């Protein structure tokens, strides 16, 4: 289970350093192998490889109506490995999709991570809070 956020910087080659608190788990469960793909919210999803394979299999099992999902998630997926410097290269086309430049946020969201441009994430969160959806979700959960 991955949770919490990490403010990171991409280097000049488009690499990010995997936070120390996640490295041991990623080494144990994924042998340092990750898959990065697009998300409709213009961020990236970063999966440990076994979690990706499960997610990918669910997407591939969708009927004809799943073409858009297959194109978005499977068609843009890039397999990467954590290097000896604990870095991961984010492919240029994925960086462009998510608007990643230098300052990014890596959010643990359970079995995977979301990688956001820091400014875009802040704007997205403000937009969601302004809509009131979050408050209603808390009410619906009885919190």
C-alpha positions in Angstrom: 0.0 0.0 0.0 1.4 3.3 -1.1 0.2 6.5 0.5 1.3 10.1 0.9 2.9 12.7 -1.3 6.5 13.5 -2.2 7.6 16.8 -3.7 10.2 15.9 -6.3 12.2 17.5 -9.2 12.8 16.0 -12.6 16.4 16.3 -13.7 17.5 17.6 -17.1 17.0 14.2 -18.7 13.5 13.8 -17.3 14.3 11.4 -14.5 12.9 11.4 -11.0 14.4 9.9 -7.9 12.1 7.3 -6.2 11.5 8.4 -2.6 13.5 6.3 -0.1 10.4 5.3 1.8 9.1 3.4 -1.3 12.3 1.8 -2.6 12.4 -1.3 -0.4 8.7 -2.2 -1.1 9.2 -1.6 -4.9 12.3 -3.8 -4.9 10.5 -6.6 -3.0 7.2 -6.6 -4.9 8.3 -5.5 -8.3 12.1 -6.1 -8.5 12.4 -2.4 -9.3 10.2 -2.7 -12.4 7.5 -0.1 -13.0 5.1 0.8 -15.7 4.1 4.4 -16.4 1.0 5.4 -18.3 -1.4 8.2 -19.0 -4.4 9.1 -16.8 -7.4 11.1 -18.1 -6.8 13.8 -15.5 -3.5 14.7 -17.4 -1.3 13.1 -14.8 0.6 9.8 -15.0 0.0 6.6 -13.3 3.1 4.7 -12.0 2.5 1.1 -11.2 4.7 -1.6 -9.7 4.8 -4.1 -12.5 2.6 -6.8 -10.8 -0.1 -4.2 -10.1 0.2 -3.0 -13.7 -0.3 -6.5 -15.1 -3.4 -6.9 -13.0 -4.8 -3.5 -14.1 -3.8 -4.1 -17.8 -5.5 -7.5 -17.8 -8.7 -5.9 -16.6 -8.5 -3.3 -19.3 -7.8 -5.8 -22.0 -10.8 -8.0 -20.9 -13.2 -5.1 -21.6 -15.5 -5.5 -24.6 -15.6 -3.3 -27.7 -16.5 -0.4 -25.5 -13.1 -0.5 -23.9 -11.2 0.7 -27.0 -10.7 4.2 -25.6 -9.4 2.8 -22.3 -7.1 0.4 -24.0 -5.7 3.2 -26.2 -5.2 5.5 -23.3 -3.8 3.1 -20.7 -2.2 0.2 -22.6 -1.3 2.2 -25.7 0.7 4.7 -23.8 2.3 2.4 -21.2 6.1 2.5 -20.9 8.0 -0.2 -18.9 10.9 1.3 -16.8 13.3 0.1 -14.2 14.6 1.9 -11.2 18.3 2.5 -11.9 21.3 2.2 -9.6 20.8 5.9 -8.6 17.2 5.2 -7.6 15.9 7.1 -10.6 13.2 6.4 -13.1 13.2 8.0 -16.6 9.8 9.5 -17.6 9.4 9.2 -21.3 9.2 12.5 -23.2 5.8 11.9 -24.6 4.4 11.1 -21.2 6.0 14.2 -19.7 4.4 16.3 -22.4 1.0 14.6 -21.8 1.1 15.4 -18.1 2.8 18.8 -18.5 5.7 17.8 -16.4 8.6 20.1 -16.4 10.6 20.2 -13.2 8.5 20.4 -10.0 6.4 17.3 -9.6 4.3 15.5 -6.9 4.3 11.7 -6.5 1.2 10.6 -4.7 0.8 7.1 -3.3 -2.8 6.1 -4.0 -3.0 2.5 -2.8 -1.6 0.0 -5.2 0.0 2.6 -7.5 1.2 6.2 -7.7 0.0 9.3 -9.5 2.7 11.7 -10.9 1.5 15.3 -11.3 3.0 18.6 -12.3 3.0 20.3 -8.9 1.2 23.4 -10.1 -1.3 21.4 -12.1 -2.1 19.2 -9.0 -2.6 22.3 -6.8 -5.0 23.8 -9.4 -6.9 20.5 -9.8 -7.3 20.1 -6.1 -8.7 23.6 -5.7 -11.1 23.0 -8.6 -12.3 19.8 -7.1 -12.8 21.4 -3.7 -14.6 24.4 -5.2 -17.1 21.9 -6.9 -18.0 20.5 -3.5 -17.6 16.9 -4.6 -15.1 16.1 -1.9 -17.3 17.4 0.9 -20.3 15.4 -0.4 -18.1 12.2 -0.5 -17.3 12.7 3.2 -21.0 13.1 3.9 -21.9 10.0 1.9 -19.2 8.0 3.9 -20.7 9.3 7.2 -17.5 11.2 8.1 
